[in-house]
Amino acid sequence: MGDRKFSWGMILSLALLGFSMSTGWAINKGLTFKLLQNGYTNAPAVIGAVLSLQGLMGLIVPPLMGYYSDIRSSGRGRRTPFILVGGVFAGLTALVIYLSYVAKIRLLAFAIVLSMFYFFMYFFVAQYRSLMPDVIRSGERGKASGVITLFEWMGNLFLFGMIAILAAKATKVTGVNNGIKAMADAGYLWIPFIVVAVFLIGSALYVYLRIREPTVEGELPEENLWDYLRAIISDRDFLSFYVAQMLWWLSFEFIAVFLFGILESVLGTKSVTALGNAIMALFNITVLIGAVIGGPLYDRIGRRKSIILGGIMFLIPFIFGWFISTRIQVTALIGFAGIGWGMLMATSWPVIGDLLTKYEKEAFNGRYYGFFEATKSFPILIAGLVGGGIVQLAGGNYKVLFPVGAIFVLVALPLIWSMKHLDVVKASTGE
């Protein structure tokens, strides 16, 4: 696919988009649970079911949009038109979430608005993931992934930090010991939503105008949707990686979706909005550390080893999570988990592109990265429904999600080690 010299300008353009996308997902993680809890219901199963709509959209939309971007072509490229449409409408829908909440619409209508936001966020994520291997050649993708992952989690850090500061300030100003209500009473609640909208719309426009995609050599791929799904299932390396991806994302989502509930179980109080977002901000700081470590390791010590190392670092906090009982302990635990998670994120992104390079199927990046996103989204669907059910069976103790999550990580690690064609063969001159 054309000339793909390493370009920092190209990488930083994608990094800006990644930063902006992360602010969108951060506002979902940082506020949606508490919006539902404060405005609609306290039932874990109901909250989990609504939040699982993200997983449903992520399971369906990225594989279809990624596939379609592979088989279409225009003067503006295969990926960037999707990024423009998805980014603009995701930003606008973020504003609708805020307006819907303050208008006190019914739960069903609010769930539909959230579904629209998830739809547009997933509308362009496969194309965003595909652009990196499209424009960066194999052998340099670990470095690129490390930088872009760094910016992605900086976006999370920025938004979580903003929410934590606004909630703490609003509580001080109003005297209301409820972060969401205090932010609404102080007139601060709209701020994160407008910030997210500006970043999503602005970065989508910038990438659309800035990045010129490489031309596809020869005919566009003709593999149909069902053929490519069968190809994934029949290839042991792809199947192992996708299953492992689902398992460690399931562990992550158990904690991310229900973090506020976990804090309530540990600390015995519902006043955790500011603390929860502060802990999310800390998690993202340590993810940055893991990303800058994991990206270069991917290209240097071997791809399997770097992913396994990140997985072990991520596993350790899950093993000890059941035993925590103080604010310091839960903060330290989640902070340590961020290092492992950052390593996993930086080392997992280039895998699909490098396998497709090895198989000389790089024109299929869109559909394979679409499936990649689906494997991350399926756990969100399962985590909300199953996690909420597990918590109810445990008598409302959200800490039970730690040992359950540990089991999934333990199963995932051998799957990565079993991959036969991930690492470069030293005697070979190519991938």
N, C-alpha and C positions, 0 to 999 in steps of 0.2 A: 504493500500500500504506500506508494510514493516515498519521498524522502522524509525521514523522521528524526532529524537531528535534535539533540536535547536542547530545549529552549526554556529558560527560566521565566520568560514572559508568558509562555503558554502555561507553564505549571502554576504560576501565580494567578493567572486568570481562572483556572480550574479551582485553585485554592480559595479564591474569593467566593466562587459559587458554592463550594463545600462549606465554607464558613456560614454563608447565608442559609443554606439548607439546614444546617445544624441549629441555627436560631429557631427555625420553624419547628423542628422536632423537640427542641428544648422547651419551647412554650407549651407544647403538648405534654411533655413529661412534667414540667414544673408547675403547671396551673390546672390542667384538665381534671386530674383526680380531685383536687380541692374544690374546683368549680362544681363538679358533680356532687361532692359531699356536702357543700354548703348550700347549693341551690336546689338539690333534687332528692338525694337518697344517701343513707349510710350503709346500705346493704352491700357487702363485698361482692357478691355474685352479680348484682345488677351493675355496679360500677365496672367490674371486670368485663361483663358482657358488652357494655358500651365502648370501653377502651379496646376491646378485641376487634372492633370494626376496622381499626388501623391494620390489623393483621389480615383481615378479609380483603381489603383493598390491595394490600401489598402482595397478597398471594395471586391475585388475578391480573392487576394492571401492568406491573413491570414486564412479565414475560410477553404479554401481547404487544406492548408498546416497543419493547426492545426488538422483538421479532419484526414488527412492521418497519422500524427504522433501518433494519438490515436490507429489506427488499425494496425500499423506496430510495429515490435520489432526486435532488433538486440542485439548483444553482447555489444554494446556501449550504449544501451538505446534507448528510443523513441524520445527524444528531442534534445540531444547534436549533433547528426549528422547533423540535419538541421541547427543548430547554426553555426557549422563549415563551411558548404558550403555557407550559406548566408553571414556570416561575411567576409569571404575571398573575395568573389566576389563583395560584396558591397564596400569593401575597394579599390579593383582594379578599379571599375567603378567610384569611386570618382576621381581618377587620370584622367580617361578618360574625365570627365566633364571639367577639367581644360585644358587638351590638345585640346579638341574640341573647346573651347572658343577662345584660342589663335590662333588656326588654322582658325578661322573665317568661320566655316562651316555654312551651311544654317539653317534657323530657324527650319524647319521640322526635319532635322538631329539632331540638338541640342535637340529638344523636345524628340526625340527617345532615345538619350543618357540619358536624365533625367529620362525617363520611365524605362530604364534598372536599373538605380540606385535605383529608388523607388521599383522596383520588388525585387531586392536582399535584400533591407532593410526590406521589408515585408515578405520575404521568411522565416525568422526565428523568427519574433517578437512574434507570438503566442506560440512558443515553449519556448521562454524566459519568457513570462508571466506565462506559465503553470508550469515551473520548481519551482517557489517559493512555490505555494501550494502543489506541488508534494513532496517537501523535507521539508516543515515546516508545522507542525500540526495546526489545527484550535485553536484559542485562543492566538496564538503567531504571527499571520500573520500581525496584525497591526504594531507591533514593527518592523518586518522584512520589511514590505512595507515602513515604514517611513525611514529606513536606506537606502534602495535601491533607493527610490525616491529622497532622499537627494543627492546620487551620480549621479543619472540621471540628475538632474538639475545643479549639479556642472559641468557636462560635457557641458551643454549649456553655463553656465557662462564662463567656460574656453575658449570655441571657440568664443563666442561673444566678450569677452574681448580681445582676441588675434586679431580679425578682427578690432576692434575699435582702438587698439594701432597701428596696422600696417597701417591702413588707415590714422590716424592722423600723424604718422611719415612720411609716403610717401608724404602726402600733404605738409609737412614742407620741405622735401628734394627736391621735384620737383617743388613746387610752383603751381602745378595743383590743382584747386579747385573742383576736382571730385575724390571721394575716389577710385573707381574702376580703373579709368585711371591712377591715381597717383600710386596705388599699382602695376599696370602692368608696368608703366614706371620705377619705382624704383626697379623692380625685386622682389617684395614681394608677388605677387598674388598666387604663387605656394605653399607658406608655409602652409596655412590652409588645403589645399587638401592633402598634404603629411602627415600632422599630423593626419588627420582623417583616412587615409588609414592605418597608423601604428597602431593606437588604435583599429580599427575594426578587422584587421587581427590578431593582437596579442591577444586581449581579446577572440576572438572566439576560437583560438587555446588553450588558457589557460583553458577556461571553458570545452572544449571537453576533455582535458587531466586530469583536476582536479576533476570534478564532476562525481560521480557514482550515477546514478539514482536508486531509490528504485524499486524493482521488483513489477510487477503487480500481485496481488493475483487473482488466477482463470483465466478464459478465458478472452481474450481481448474483449472489447465491440463490439457488432455487430449492434448497431443502425446505420442505413444508413444516408446519408447526408440529405435526405428529411425528415426523421423521426425526426432528431434532430432540424431541422428548424421549423417543426410543433410543437415540444415540447416547443420551446422558445415562439412561438406565443400564445400557449395555457396556458402557466404559467404566471399568472398576475405579480408576483414579477420579474421574468426575463424580461418580456416585459416592465414593468415600468422602470426598471433600464436601460435597453438598450436605450429606448426612451429618458430618462433624460440625459444619456451619450451623445447621439447625439446632443441634444439641447445645452448643455453647451460647448461642443466642437465646435459647430457651432459658438457660441459667441466668443470663443477664437480665432478661425481661421479667423474670420472677421478682427480681430485686427492684428494677427500674420502675415497673408499673406500680408496685405496691410499697415503694420506699416510705411514703408518709405513714402507711399502716404499720410498717416495721418499726418506725420511730415511735409511734404511739404505743406499740406493744412493749418496746424496750423501756421507754421513759414513763409510761403510764399517764400521758397527757395528750390532748388533741391539739395543743398549741405548738405545732411543729412546722408551720409553713416557712418561716424564716430559716429555721435550723435545717430543714430538708433541702432548701435551695442552696444554703451555704455548703452543705455536705456534697450536693451535686456539683457545685463549683469546685470544691476540693478534689472530687473524683476526676473532674476534667483537667485540673492542673496535673495530677499524677498520670492521666492518660497522655498528656503532652510529653511527659518524660518517657513513657513507654513507647510512644510513636517514634520519637527521635532515636531511640535505641533499636527498636524493632525494624525500622525501614532499612538502615544500612546492614543490619545482621542478615536480612533476607538474601542480599546479594553476596555476603562475605562468608558466612559459616555454613551455608546450606539452607535450603528452603524448609525442609522438614524439621531440622533441628531448631530453627528460629521460631517456627510456629509451636512446636512442642514446648519450648522454653517459656513462651508467652502463656501457653495453656496452663502450665504448672504454677506460674506466678498468679494466674487468675484463680486457680483452684484453692489455694491455701486459705484465703479468707472464708470461703464457703464451708470449709471443714470446721472452722472455729466459730462460725456465725451463731450457732445455737446457744453458745455459752455467754454471749455478751449481755451486759446488764446496765451499762452506764453510757452517758453521752460521749465520753472520751473514747471508750472502746469501739462504739459503732462508727465514730468518725474515723478512727485509725484504721479499722477494718476495711471500710469502703475506700478510703484513700489508698491503701495498699493494693486493693483489687484493681484500681485504675491503672497501675503500672502494667500489670499483666494484660489487661484489656487493651491498652494502647499498643502493646506489642502484637497482640492477636489481630487487631484491626489493620495495622501497617503491613503485616506479613500475609494477610489473607487476600487483600485486594488484588495484588498482581498475579495470584495463582491462576485464575481463569485465562487471563491474557497470555501467560507463559505456556500453559498447556495448549492453547490454540495455536500459538506460534510453533510449538513443537510438532503439532499435527498439520501445520500449514492450512489452518482454517480461520485465520484472523478476520476475514470478512464476516464471520459469525459472532463477533464480539457482542453485538446488541442483544441477540437472543440468549446467549449464555450468561451475560451479565444480568439480563432480565430474570432468568431463573435463579441466579445468585441472589438477587434482591428478594425473590419469592421465598428462598430458604431462610432469609432473615425475618421475613414477615410472618411466615407460618407460626413461628414461636410466639409472636405477639398475639395471634389469634388464640393459640393454646394457653399461653400464660395467663391471659385475662380470665378465660373460662375455667381452666383447670386450677390455676393458682387460687382464684376466688373460692372454688369448691374445696380445695385442700385446707385453706384457712378456716372455712366454716366447720369442716370436720375436726379441725384442731382447736375448736372452741374460740375462734377469733384471734389466735396467736399467730401473727404474721411471721414470726421468727422461724417457723417450720419450713419456710421456703428456702432457707440456707442449706440444710442437709439434702433436701430434694434436688436443689441445683447442683450440689457437689456430685451427685450420681451421674448427671448428664455430662459434666465435664470429664469425669473418669472414663465414660464410654467413648467420648469423642477422640481422646488423645491417641489410642491405638489405631483408629481409622486413618489419621494423618500419617502415622508411621508406616502404614501398609501401602501408601501410594508409591508406585514403582517408577513413574516417569516424571515426577515433579522436579527432582534435582538434575542439574546439568551433568552429563557424563563427561568426566575430565578428558578422556581421550578424543572426544568429538570436537570438531571445529565449529559446530553450531549448536542450536538448541535441540 
